[in-house]
Amino acid sequence: MRHTRLELWSRGTTFAHRRHPAAKIAVALTFLVCIATLQPSGWRIGVLYFVALTSMAFAARLPVPRLHLAAAVVLPFAGVFALISFLAGTPEKGLAMMVRAWLSAFTTVLLMATTSQPDLLAGLESLHAPRFLVQVMQFLYRYLLVLLEEAGAMRAAAASRAGKLRAREFRRAAAAAGVLFARSWGRAQAIHRAMTARGFDGHIPRFRSLRLTWPDAWFVALLATFAIVARLAIR
């Protein structure tokens, strides 16, 4: 599953993996802002960002083709708006929209592939993100995994009973969705009771401390400066 692959990739020990999550988030945000402000005529900057991000993925010893493929998941959504631009007679804007969407997704996937989910949330807390928002992200991620696990168990049970759900059998699909919701709700309640019994007070504790170091500062300074200078210098 995709989330499992991302978690496995984020357990690396390369220079990029060892950087403080707040530093990586700051660099990613800088790239995202620069990418979002690209003009249709700034294709050279897009190529430069692509080379830089791909080089970072290679340096982190990640499967670059899989990262490129994972980032392409946003193209169908961006393609709808790009098609409108094509029909309106501005194909260059549509193409630029596709490029910006893919580069932004690639930047996000690269961040998640080099930072574990607990460290990513800890980095957001270090940047003084609202604690409530961080907790919502934490529980949303975990309960989505619970939902996926329950759906996988139901699918395996149906397959073991020679069951097959056809596309037009809406009644069976609705019943399966109801059972999935009920089972996921029960699991969520059990998880909440277990957390409460262990002293959960609304704040998820950290199991290790994270400290900014000089390599982290240089990491932010060099990459953020590169992204900003490239955005401003190349027209």
ABEGO torsion letter per residue (X at the ends): XAAAAAAAAAABABAAAABBAAAAAAAAAAAAAAAAABBAAAAAAAAAAAAAAAAAAAAAGBBAAAAAAAAAAAAAAAAAAAAAAAAAGBAAAAAAAAAAAAAAAAAAAAAAAABBAAAAAAAAAAAGBBAAAAAAAAAAAAAAAAAAAAAAAAAAAAAAAGBBBBAABAAAAAAAAAAAAAAAAAAAAAAAAAAAAAGBAGBBBBABBBBBBAAAAAAAAAAAAAAAAAAAABX
